[in-house]
Amino acid sequence: MGLSARLALVPCLILAGANPRAEAAATGSLSGVLKDATGRPVPGADLRLISSALPGDRLLVTDGAGAFRFDLLLPGSYAVQVRKEGFQLLKASFIVQEGQEQKVQLTLTARAPRAEDGSG
């Protein structure tokens, strides 16, 4: 292999060895706990993270303790939509900053029971 071919490989090798910590430092995260109005955790809720900084929406489900975490988010504005049967749709907005973890607590409100119309 000639000298010019070896020199051409140097940038490729440098890029291949890019530091993942540097990439993580340029991002932030959004984490928190989802609770109901009584303060109890809400497991199994569907969360949708929306932002122009994302190539598409990110989806996840709260764990048994109602916890959730979105990692490796570029700095910017994000919207979260939370759906869970028996509760009203929750929408919230957050700012994610570089190198920061945005910790939040979200509270779902129970959906009012439907009144029977009595016809039938």
Residue pairs with C-beta under 8 A, 6 or more apart in sequence:
23 72
24 72
25 98
25 99
26 74
26 98
26 99
27 71
27 72
27 73
27 74
27 75
27 98
27 99
28 73
28 74
28 75
28 96
28 97
28 98
28 99
28 100
28 101
28 102
29 69
29 70
29 71
29 72
29 73
29 96
29 100
29 101
29 102
30 49
30 69
30 70
30 73
30 78
30 80
30 94
30 96
30 101
30 102
30 104
31 67
31 68
31 69
31 70
31 101
31 102
31 103
31 104
32 67
32 68
32 103
32 104
32 105
32 106
33 41
33 65
33 66
33 67
33 68
33 105
33 106
34 41
34 42
34 45
34 47
34 62
34 66
34 67
34 68
34 82
34 105
34 106
34 107
34 108
35 41
35 42
35 66
35 105
35 106
35 107
35 108
36 42
36 87
36 107
36 108
36 110
37 107
37 108
37 109
37 110
41 62
41 64
41 65
41 66
41 67
42 62
42 66
42 84
42 87
42 108
43 62
43 63
43 64
43 65
43 66
44 61
44 62
44 84
45 61
45 62
45 66
45 82
45 83
45 84
45 87
45 108
46 59
46 60
46 61
46 82
46 83
46 84
47 59
47 60
47 61
47 62
47 68
47 80
47 81
47 82
48 57
48 58
48 59
48 80
48 81
48 82
48 83
49 57
49 58
49 59
49 60
49 70
49 73
49 78
49 79
49 80
50 57
50 78
50 79
50 80
50 81
51 73
51 76
51 77
51 78
51 79
52 76
52 77
53 73
53 74
53 75
53 76
53 77
53 78
54 73
54 74
58 70
60 68
60 70
61 68
62 68
70 78
73 96
74 96
75 96
75 97
75 98
76 95
76 96
77 93
77 94
77 95
77 96
78 93
78 94
78 95
78 96
79 91
79 92
79 93
79 94
80 90
80 91
80 92
80 93
80 94
80 106
81 89
81 90
81 91
82 89
82 90
82 91
82 92
82 106
82 108
83 89
84 108
86 110
86 111
87 108
87 109
87 110
87 111
88 108
88 109
88 110
88 111
90 106
90 107
90 108
90 109
92 104
92 106
94 102
94 104
95 102
96 102
